[in-house]
Amino acid sequence: MTKVTRDGEGPPRIREGGAVREVLDRIGDKWSLLVIGTLRSGPLRFGELERAAGISQRMLTLTLTRLVEDGLVTRTAYAEVPPRVEYEVTELGRSLVPLVMALAEWAMANHERINAHRQRAQAGRPAPA
C-alpha cells in the first residue's frame, strides 16, 4: 500500500514504495494529461485554457491546483488591472509532453479497434485472437 505523509503545510509527499502508482494515479486522471497537452505550445490564461481544453471551470481549477502542487505547471499572477494569471508547463512537465503525445497518438490510431472489441464483448461474442 502506498504511504503518503504530510510534513507540515502543503500537499502530501509520495513515499518510494508507491511512487509509480501514486504518480500515475495523479497524472492519469481524466483531465491532467489533457491540460498538459493543451499547454505544450506555451502559456495560456485560465479562460483560454478552459476553452481550448473543453473542461469545466471547477475541474480545471482542481486540475491546475494539483499540477502546480506537483511541479508540472506554473501559475504566474501579474499585478495588472484587471489581474492576469497565466499557466505554463514547467521543465518537469515538458519532459512528460512527448509521452502524453505518444499516448494520444496511440489512442487515435487504435480507437476503432478498441471500440470493435468493446462491441463484440457487449454482444457476447469472442474477440479475434
N, C-alpha and C positions, 0 to 999 in steps of 0.2 A: 504494500500500500504506500502511496506517495505521502510523504510527510511535508507539510507546509508550516513554516513558523513565521512569527511576527517579531521583528526587532524594533519595538517602539512604534513610531508612526510610519505610515506608508503601506504599500501593498505587501502581501506575503512573499517570503523568499522561497525559492524552489530548492529542495534538497536533492543531492545527486541521485539517490535511489530511484526517484520517479521523474527525473528531469525530462526524459524523452516524452513520456505520456503527458506530463504537465504542460510542456511547451506545445505539443501537437494539439492538445485539447484547447489551448488558448488561441493559437493562430488558425486552427482548423474549424473554428465556429462558423456560423453562417455568413458573417459579414467581414471578418478581419482580412481575409485574402483579397476580397473584392476591393476593400478600401486601399490596401497596399498597392494593388494593381492599378487602381484609379490614380493614385498619387505618384506613380512611377515616372510620369512625364514632367513633374515639377510641382511646386507648392500650389495649393488651392485654398480659397476661403471656404468657410463652412457651407454656405449656400451653394457654391459651385460644386463642392464635393457631394453634397446632398443630391443635387440634380444629376450629376454625372454618374453616381453610383446607384441611383434609384432606391434609396434607403430612407426610412422614416427618420425624422429629427431625433426622436428618442433613441432609436437603435444606433444611429450614427454617433450621438453623444456618448453612449455607453461604450461603443466600439473604440472610438477615438481615445477615451479615457484609458482604456486597457492598453491600447497600442502605445500611448505616451508613457504609461507606467512601465511597460516592458522595454522601452527604449527603441521601438521600431519606427515611431513617428515623433516629430517635434511639433510643439504648439508655440507659435510666436505671436504675442499680442503687441500691437503697435499703438502708441499713445497718440491717437488721432481722433478727430471728431468728424463723423461717427467712428467709434472704435473699430479696428480691423484686426482680425485674427486669421492667421494662415497655418495650415498644416502641411508638413513635408516629411517624406520618408528619410530616416537617418541612414548613416553608413551601414549600420546593422540591418536595417530594414531593406536597404538596397541589395544586400547580399542575399536576401530572400526572394527578390523580384524574379531572377531567372528561374527559380524553382516554381514560383507561382505561375509564371507564364508557361512553363513546360507542362504543368498540371492542367492549365486551361486549354492548351493546345491538344493535349491527350484527350480531355473531356469532349472537345469539339470533334475530334477525329473518331471517337468511339461511341458517341451518344446514341447513334442509331442502332448499333449492335447491342448496346446495353438495354435500350428500350425493347428491342425484339426479344431478348432473353426474358425481360420482365413480363411481356405479353404472353410468352409461352408458359412461364411459370404460373401466371394468374389463370390461364386456361387449363392448367393441369397437364400440359404436355412436357415431355422431357426436352431439355436443351440439347442441341447437337454437340458432339464432343469437340 
